[in-house]
Structures are given as C-alpha cells and as structure tokens.
Amino acid sequence: MSVVVPTETQEKQNELDLDEIKNFVLNLIRKQSFMERNSIIENTLNQFVKIERSKIDIIIAELERANKIKIIAPWRIWKLKSRTD
C-alpha cells in the first residue's frame, strides 16, 4: 500500500522542512556564538540526513541576506546579527 500526496502538499512540506532547518541553523549559531561554515554544515547534515550540502549553503546565504547572521571575514565565521551591528 502506498500513499499518494498532492504536489502542492509536498511543496508545502518541503517549505516547512526548510524553515525547520533555518531555525536549527540559527539556534546552532546562537548556542555557539560563533561558528565556522563547515561546522554549521556538518552539524546540519547530522541532524537532517536527507538534506543536500548545497541546500544548507542556500539557507546560510538566505539568513545572511535577511541580516539574521553576519559573516566575520577573513575566516568565514558566522555569528548572529546583533542589534548593534
């Protein structure tokens, strides 16, 4: 027996999963204060085994564009965006 799910339901599920992953990444950085990109990716891959590395890169870029995290050059370390930044 198999379950058939409408395409729009699958798309909504994918969006929810990405939101969950975004929240995971934000909480991970919040707990650590500073994190290297590879550490963020490895921790996320361990938590969400079905996600691709490229999707995590996209999530990190989206969080940075939304000013929720900030890159600290030259080491490419991320931190949460503070109100004073």
N, C-alpha and C positions, 0 to 999 in steps of 0.2 A: 504494500500500500504506500502510495506517495502523496505528498501534499502539494497542491498547486497554489502558488501565491501570485496575485496580480502584479504586474510590473511596477505599478505606482506604489504598491505596498513594499516591494523590495527596495525601491529607491528611497522611500521614507526610512526604512530600516538602515540602509547604508548611511543616510544623513545622521541618524541617531547614533550609529556606531562612531562616526567621525566626531560628533560632539562629545561623546564619551571619551574618545581618545584625546581630544583637545583638552578636556578637563583633567585627564590623567597627566598629560604633559605639564600643564600649569601647576597642578598640585605637586608634581615631582620637583619642579624647579623651585616652587615655594618652600618645600621642605628642606631642600639642599642649599638654598640661597643662590648659589652659582653652579652651573653645570656645563660640562663640555658637550658639544654636539653629539659625539659618538656615544657618550654615556646616556644621553636622552634617548637616542635611537635604540640602543641595546636594551635599556630598561623597558621601553615601549614594546619592542619586539617580544620580549619575555612575557609581558602582560597580555598582549594581543597577538597571538601566534599567526593569525590569518592576514594580518596587515603587511603590506609591502613597504620596504625601506623608502621608496620614492614617495609614498603617501605621507610618511612621517616627515619627510623633508618639506612637503607641501604644507602640512599642518604647522610646522615651525615657522615657515615663511609667512603664513596667514596670521599667526599670533604676533609676529614681529610687525607686520603691516598694520595690524589693529592696535599697535602700541601696548600690547599686553606683556611682551617680553622685550628685552633690549640686548643687542649683541655688544659684547665688550671686545674690541679689537686689541691686539692682533691675534689673540688666541682662539677667537671664535667661541667664546663662552657666553652663555645666556643667563640672564637674571630677570626677575620680574620687574616690570616697569614701575617705578615708584612715582608718587605724586609730585616729587620734586625734580624728576628728570625732565 
